[in-house]
Amino acid sequence: MKKVAVLQSNYIPWKGYFDIIHDVDEFIFYDEVQFTKNDWRNRNRISTASGIQWLTIPTTGSITQSIDEVQTAGSQWQRKHYNTLVTNYSKAPFFSQYKDFLEDFYLEKTWSNLSQLNQYLITHIAHDFLGIKTTFSNSRDYESSGSGHEKLLSLLISAGAEYYMSGPAAKSYIRAEDYEKAGIELHWKDYSSYPEYPQLHQPFCHYVTILDLLFNTGDSAAAFIWGR
């Protein structure tokens, strides 16, 4: 049974995003859909001594563009984000384990396309740091038609999906009966039972970038997601 998930790429997403990736055989980046401002596509949250803080990539994107068309507004944000991570996590027990990767991404490379940088981070974190074996692809690799629910279902049929893992937010527009007719098992991800981990800054917060988990737990990070 081929298990598939389809999601827009996000900037250094939280652990639940990687939990979905882990649960399937193929993860399809769905970046041909409309860009949404002030959303997870170009920002995420970190835990700091003074509370939760946003890391936001400035873009030239508008809601008339698809996610994979959106460009970053300059490159100054790269050093700023790197410095912010160093300032807030350098004392985390496993920060040094990922410093070379961060320096390469933020200081050695220059990024102009939002989708490309998001996908680079997600695939490398999944494979190299969390040991996930899932295959990654792009929705444009497959034929699909329609819009909204119809386009997503069409994409899954083209990809040969027999099992679809979705985040719970999609319940607002997915019609489960259409999946049943197409012979695709529909499953909803449950994010409710993640254990807390030793987080550098308190109070504890689950809803921060995966980097927080990696910096605080290192090679044990996977056990705090699906090893529970």
BELTA-V737160 format. One record per residue. N is the residue number from 1. SS is DSSP state (A for helix, B for strand, O for the rest). PHI is phi as a letter, one per 20 degrees, with the letter a starting at -180 (NA if undefined). OMEGA is omega in whole degrees, -180 to 180 (999 if undefined). Layout:
n=(N	N)
ss=(SS	SS)
phi=(PHI	PHI)
omega=(OMEGA	OMEGA)
//
This chain:
n=(1	2	3	4	5	6	7	8	9	10	11	12	13	14	15	16	17	18	19	20	21	22	23	24	25	26	27	28	29	30	31	32	33	34	35	36	37	38	39	40	41	42	43	44	45	46	47	48	49	50	51	52	53	54	55	56	57	58	59	60	61	62	63	64	65	66	67	68	69	70	71	72	73	74	75	76	77	78	79	80	81	82	83	84	85	86	87	88	89	90	91	92	93	94	95	96	97	98	99	100	101	102	103	104	105	106	107	108	109	110	111	112	113	114	115	116	117	118	119	120	121	122	123	124	125	126	127	128	129	130	131	132	133	134	135	136	137	138	139	140	141	142	143	144	145	146	147	148	149	150	151	152	153	154	155	156	157	158	159	160	161	162	163	164	165	166	167	168	169	170	171	172	173	174	175	176	177	178	179	180	181	182	183	184	185	186	187	188	189	190	191	192	193	194	195	196	197	198	199	200	201	202	203	204	205	206	207	208	209	210	211	212	213	214	215	216	217	218	219	220	221	222	223	224	225	226	227	228)
ss=(O	O	B	B	B	B	B	O	O	O	O	O	O	B	A	A	A	A	A	A	A	A	O	O	O	B	B	B	B	O	O	O	O	B	O	O	O	O	O	O	O	O	B	B	B	B	B	B	O	O	B	B	B	B	B	B	O	O	B	O	O	O	O	O	O	B	A	A	A	O	B	B	O	O	O	A	A	A	A	A	A	A	A	A	A	A	A	A	A	O	O	O	O	O	A	A	A	A	A	A	A	A	A	A	A	A	A	A	O	O	O	O	B	A	A	A	A	A	A	A	A	A	A	A	A	A	A	A	A	O	O	O	O	O	B	B	B	B	A	A	A	O	O	O	O	O	O	A	A	A	A	A	A	A	A	A	A	A	O	O	O	O	B	B	B	B	O	A	A	A	A	A	O	O	O	A	A	A	A	A	A	O	O	O	B	B	B	B	O	O	O	O	O	O	O	O	O	O	O	O	O	O	O	O	O	O	O	O	B	A	A	A	A	A	A	A	A	A	A	A	A	A	A	A	O	O	O	O)
phi=(NA	e	e	c	c	c	b	f	f	c	e	k	f	f	f	f	f	f	f	f	g	f	e	c	e	c	d	d	f	d	e	e	e	f	f	d	f	l	c	f	g	c	b	b	d	c	e	c	f	d	o	f	c	e	d	c	e	f	c	d	f	c	f	e	d	e	g	f	e	f	d	f	e	m	c	f	f	f	f	f	f	g	f	f	f	f	g	e	c	f	e	f	g	d	g	f	f	d	f	f	f	f	f	f	f	e	d	e	d	d	d	c	d	f	f	f	f	f	f	f	f	f	f	f	f	f	f	e	d	d	m	f	e	g	e	d	b	d	f	f	f	c	f	b	b	n	b	l	g	f	f	f	f	f	f	f	f	f	e	m	f	d	b	c	e	c	f	f	f	f	g	f	c	f	d	g	f	f	f	f	f	e	m	d	f	d	c	d	f	d	e	e	d	f	f	f	c	f	e	g	d	d	f	f	c	f	e	c	g	g	g	g	f	f	f	e	c	m	f	e	g	g	f	e	d	d	e	f)
omega=(-179	-179	-174	169	-179	179	170	176	178	178	-177	-172	-179	-174	179	178	-180	175	176	178	-178	-173	-173	177	-180	177	-176	174	-174	-173	175	-179	-172	174	177	-178	178	-178	-175	-179	-174	178	172	-170	174	177	180	-180	-180	177	-178	-179	178	165	-175	175	177	-178	173	-174	174	-178	174	-178	170	-178	-177	174	-173	178	175	179	-178	-178	-177	-179	-174	179	179	179	178	-179	178	178	178	-178	-173	-175	-177	179	176	-171	-175	-179	-176	-180	-175	-174	179	178	180	-180	179	-177	-172	-172	-176	-179	174	-175	177	-177	-175	-178	-179	-179	178	-178	177	-180	-176	-177	-180	178	-179	-175	-170	-174	-179	176	-180	-176	-176	175	178	176	180	-178	179	175	-176	174	174	-177	-180	179	177	-178	-177	-179	179	180	177	178	-179	177	179	-179	180	-179	173	-176	-179	176	-177	170	-175	-179	-178	179	-177	-178	-180	176	-172	-177	179	177	178	178	-179	180	180	176	-179	180	180	179	178	-178	-164	-170	177	177	172	177	-178	-177	-176	-177	-179	3	-176	177	177	-165	177	-180	176	180	178	179	-180	-178	-177	-175	176	-177	178	-174	-177	-179	179	176	-177	179	-176	999)
//
